[in-house]
């Protein structure tokens, strides 16, 4: 019961105070002055804050335009100079290296592959069923062994070259070293991955 009385008294006090403020000229004048000052402060702060933001955006826009201009010049330079060197390095140090390995090694492993198998299928039964004596058996066996040994050597050489090609492509180290400029060591900077 006591809390209901306190709540009722509080609401009546607030109502009376609001009515007094609307009726009393001193309080009304003071409230209007406070509202006017508050409005003036808001207008002044908003204009200064907005002008600060406008200036900041203008400065940032100018800085971005300068950066973009500089970036455009750098990209144009690298497109003209760097990509030309990169294309030359890729074509001559990597693609030509692969073609050279293919011409000198890989082709010989696969050339006559079917012929060797066919000659083995022909020679091995002859060696096993030699009727004229052992005089032809040993030379034919040595011929088959020699052909197989040569193919094994070529396959091992091709495997070693293929490993070097894989390593060169994986690590971006050229297979061949064509002289692009007098300062060839700087040309590798166009193809070697950056390390951070």
N, C-alpha and C positions, 0 to 999 in steps of 0.2 A: 504494500500500500504506500509505503514511504517513497519508493522509487517512482510510482506513478505521479505523486504530488510533485516531486523534483522535476520530472520531465515536463509536466504541465507548466510549472513555474518558469522553467528555462525557455520554453517556446513562447510564453507570453512576454518574457523579458526581451527576447530577440525581436518580436513583433513590435513592441513599444519602441525599441531603439531604432528600428528601421523607419517607423513613422516619425520619430523625432528628427532623424536625419533629413527626411524629405520636407519637413516643415521648418526647421531651423535654418535661417539664411547663412549663418556663419559656417555651419557644417557643409551646407550645399556649395558655397563658394570655395571652401577649402577642397572639397572633393572634385569640383570642376577644374581647379588649378592643378591638382594632382594628375587628373586625367589628361589635361593639356600638356603638362611636363612629360608625362609618360609617352604620349603620342609623339611629341617633339623628339624625345630621346630615341624612340623606335625609328622614326624617320631618319634621323642623323646616323644612327648605327647601321640601319639597313643600306643607306646610300654609301657609307664608307666601306661596309663589308662587301657590297656588290661591286663598288669601284675597285676594291682590292682584288676580288675574284676576277673581274674583267681584265685588270692589269696582269694578273698571274696567268690567265688563259692566253692573253696576247703574247706574253713573254715565252710561254711554253710553245705556242704556235710558231713563233719566230725561231726558237731553238730547233724545233722539229723540221722546219723548212730548211734551215742551214744544214742539219744533219742529213736530210734527204738529198740535198744538193751534193753534199760531199760524198754520200753513199752512191749516188748515180755516177759521179765521176770515177769513183773507185771501181764500180762494177763494169763500167765501160772500159776502163784500163785493163782490168783482169780478163774481160771477154776478148779484147784485142790481143793482149800480150800473153796472159797466163794460159788461156784455153788453147791457144795455138801451140804453145810448148807442151801442154798436156797431151794434146792430140798427137803431136810428133813423137813424144815419149812413149805413148801407148802403142802407136803403130810400129815404131821401129825397135823399141826395147822389149815389148811383150808379144805382140802379134807376129812380128817377124821372127822372134825367138821361137815361138811355137811352130811356125812354118818351117824354120830351119831344122828343128828337132824332128818334125814329121818327115821332111825330105831325107834327112840323114839317118834316121833310126827307125821310126815307127813304120814307115812304108816297107822296109825290108823284113820286118817281122811278119807282116800280113801278105806280102807278095809270094806267090806260088804256094800258098798254104794248102790249097786243094791238091796241087800237083804232088807235093811231098807226101801227103797222105795216100794218094793213089799209087805212087811209086813204092811206098812201104807195103801197101796191100799186094802189090805185084811181086816185090822182091822177097818178102818174108816166106811165102809158101815155096818159092824156088830154093831158098836157102835150106828150108826144112826138108825138102824132098829132092835133094840133089842126087841124081842117079849116075852122073858121069864121074863121080869121085869127089874127093874133097878139094880138088885143085881150084874150083870156081867158088866154092862155098866161102872161103875166107875173104877173098876180095869183095864179094858181094856184101858180106857182113860188115866189112870195114867201110864200104861205101855207105851203107845204111847208117852205121854208127857215126860216120863223119857228118852226114847231112843232119842227123838229129843233134849232134854236138854243136854244129854251126847255128842251128836254130835256137838252141839253148843260150849260146853266147849272145846272139842278137836279142833274144827276149830279156836277158839280164841287163844288157846295155840299154834297151828301151825302158826297162823298169827304173834304172838309175836316172835316166834322162827325164822320165815322167815324174819321178820324185823331185828332181830339181825344178821342173816346170811348176809343180804344185807348190813347192816352197817359194818360188819367185812370185807366183800369183798371190799366195797367202800373205807374204810379208811385204809385198810391193817393192821387191828388189829386182831390177831389170835383168833379163836373161842376156841381153847384148848391151853394149855400151857405145851407142853412137854419139859422136861429139856434136852437140847442138850449138853450144857457145864455147868461147874460150874458157869460161868458168863453168865447166860441166857439173861440178859438185852442187851448184845451186839449182840445176834443172831437176834434181831429185825432189826438191821441196814441192814441186807441183804434183807429184804422184804419191809421195810417202804420206801415210795417214798421220794426222797430228796427234801428239801425245800430250795430254793435260795432266 
